[in-house]
């Protein structure tokens, strides 16, 4: 089930690009034990997310606009 995602004013965030790795926020989680087919352990489930502020993206990915110069080389000759 998808977690609820809200902003600092408790307004639902619908844009999936608004929350990203690197932004600041709070989460509610629940821990639970499991025992399945001989495997036992403890897991954590994500309930809801509240975005508090923007931050530096952690992806390390560059923007397409920054990867290419304005000059187009004629490499097909």
Beta strands, then each sheet from edge to edge (+ up, - down):
strand 1: 4-6
strand 2: 24-36
strand 3: 39-53
sheet 1: 1+ 3+ 2-
end
